[in-house]
Amino acid sequence: MASFLDFAEICRGLGQTRSRLQMAALVGDFLAALDTSEAELAARFLIGQALAQGDEQKIKLSGRAVWQVAAEIAGGADQGEEIFAASADFGDAIEMVMRLRADEPEPTLTIAEVGRRLNEIASMDGRNSRRRKLDALRELLTLATALEAAYIAKILIREMRHGMSEGIMLEAIARMAHRPVDEVRRLNMLEGDAGRVVAILRGNGTASDSATATKPAQVRPLKPMLAHPVRNIDEALEILGPRFALEHKLDGARVQIHRDGASIRIFSRRLNEISRSLPEVTSAIEAAPGAGFIVDGEVIAVDVNQRPLAFQELMRRFRRVHDIEKMAAELPVRLFLFDLIGLGGELLIDHPYEERTARLTELSARAGLSMVERMIAPSPDDARKFYADAIAAGYEGVMAKALDSAYTPGARGRGWLKIKHSRTLDLVIVAADWGYGRRHGWLSNYHLAARDEATGGFSEVGKTFKGPTDEEFRDLTERLSALKIEETRGTVRVRPELVVEVAFSDIQRSPNYDAGMALRFARIVRLRDDKSAVEADTIATVASEFDRQISRPR
């Protein structure tokens, strides 16, 4: 059984190199030395994933809770401000506080034991579940050395900060298994989880079949295909050429629906199952005739007259776990489909968009399901008019899709482009300042950060107090307080988890931020509860937006 301390030391070693090849080699060799079950766990842990994809929301332990338990064990609760001021990140602070213990335990934890205990924490539900989760975390951290505790904490808050991205992990897995990287990437597209990829590649030669599969092995969500942002129709035409389609871009939440006979399962953008939250969508799919299928679509909240409501109203449906039928009557949703991923047990991800949507049109017509409005192969003038009409009708923009594009799960390729009316970025709140005057008692000035792909951390690109309503300020205060890591002179540092869509006028160079750039006139448009922090826009995206500006601030 492999020591968890060995895992922690590998993580520390990763933080001391920036070479992609060296990182892949270090991790690949480490995984190869483990047995299959521990290699599966280690692959997840190394990218800050505590459980299999789609299950992590069950842990429900905030960074603040982790800190409080660690400080209680070590007797360092009164030194929190000093420790955080001296630490490089949250895990470093946990290590420092755990070193205050009179006696550090011998390193007895294994990777398998940590995995088992995290799964037990996730399985705790119902009455007194929070207390039981904290008790289980306390028991785990008590057994851990200071360095082990640091990386348990990092895994729990998904902030490893050693630069091991999912892409490098796939290269490491390829090295471990002596398989081509493209084959591993293909398998990861189908499985959506690095741990499962490891398990398959270590499973007696079944990887080749899985990597070329046209049929899903079981009902499992695929990561949604992503779109690359462009500024206007002309830029889209330049990239895609004449053979493309345009679709209305809805202000809703992405859903992936799997039907297999009587079984209907609905998954969110983050691959969490949300079937119970959307009974009317389930009913609509139940009425559809014919073979099983996998469809990609969007749900929007509507009023009694079927007019679209704000995105935040829709998020109320996704967060609801009780009285769902009552909420469905008060706040109904509508489903709009835009892609067909599988049909009759066959995956269609390698088929061109043109074929997939033609077959989706037939399926939707038979089933009485709605599709997003689209225009196939428009002329440049018709494309500009379609976009203008979409904006005038209240849509947030359009999607442009190459007719020959495959469906690439989890990838942000150039086959799909998004053209939005306003300039926006999806950023993470990493800190907030206590307000004053009318905002006294609220966390109301938000520090916004983009994801740093090189380190796995987040770099600030601006602040804003604009956008939220009073009710939203109160909600954000409550949610950010639950993510609190430390507080210094009126600024609360939080676990980087909450994603917000931020509109801005332009981007300027700024020495005040590590990213070297700052948003001007930033304003929060909405919370993005459908997105995780690892899906936030990157520093590279911010830089690309800066480079595309017609005139740059001097």
C-alpha angles and dihedrals in degrees: 000000000000119000118244086218088064087053091050092050091051088053091050090050091052089056090059097059134058096187111116092204093050092048093050091047094048094049095039092055091045093052091046090057093055128080116254099263094049093043088054091053094042092052089057095042093051091061093044097260114138098186139014114298111283096023101075095091088070094071094068097184117139126210088249091057092049091051094048093051093047093047091049092052093049098036092238103121092117092054097056098112093049093046094050091046090056098041129089096216143344095282090050089054091051090051092049095050093046090055088065089076115111091230127023114213123243112262102262101142118110128201089248092052093051090048092050093049093048090051090050090052090050092050094056109105141151128030117020090357093141092054091047092049091052091048090052091048090049091053092049095048091046089061093047129092116233093262092046090050090052092058095041086056092047091052091049094052094037094234108121096156095196097109097249102143124183089255093057089044090058089052089051092050090050089054091047093052098035089235131133113272092232090058091051092048090051091051091048089053089057098040100036092206129086092210093056089048089056092048093051094046090050092047105098102281102312092124096090092057092047093048092057096036121146093181125059112239091223141344101297127144120246120220108261119256111251133217131230115232120240129176104234148351093273092058089049091051091051091053101039103032122212099315104080142105132225125219133185111257107227125210093231143097125284116243133182115204125200120194121185111167108300092348115099121178127178122200131193126229087267090054094249114142110247101168093124092053095057108047094156091056090050090051092051091051092046089060092056113105128217138034129348119279147177116225134183118215150134132254123208130188115242137190126234089281092052092250115147118258130206120289091245090061089056091052089060087065093050093051095047116105100163133051089015095159091053091049091047089057093047097041111023124187134213127216124222120185126210108165142032112217099172139008131187092353094309122116112228099190092115094049117096121264090244092060095041094052093045089056090044090054090055092046093048093049092052093045098042091238124148125242129200113262112261143174120213120217097343123186115251091259093048090048092053090048092049089053093046091048091049092053091046090052091055101259117141092233142294139283119230115203131184111238091225096047120125122219106258110189114224094000127119100209133162093255091083122044130182122211113192128187095228128039107254139163131195105234137172125241106231099169142001136201125228110251129232136208110015090359094054110140094024130101095233113153108070126204108218123207139183124216117265106216092193096059104019088237133104130257122205118242101174150321135249141178093183128105110034123102121230090264091051091049089055092047093048091048091055095045096045091047088058088054095047117141101169142341126218126174096334097318118111116204111208139192106271098247111108114088122201132184108236126197118203141173099228144323125256135188111262132181089196093078131056090232090060091229136085134195116239120220092000118189130181110239099181146329115266102214088158090066131069123217091256088062094055119115116274134235086252090058091050089049090049090052089050092051092050094057112117092221125018122217112249 
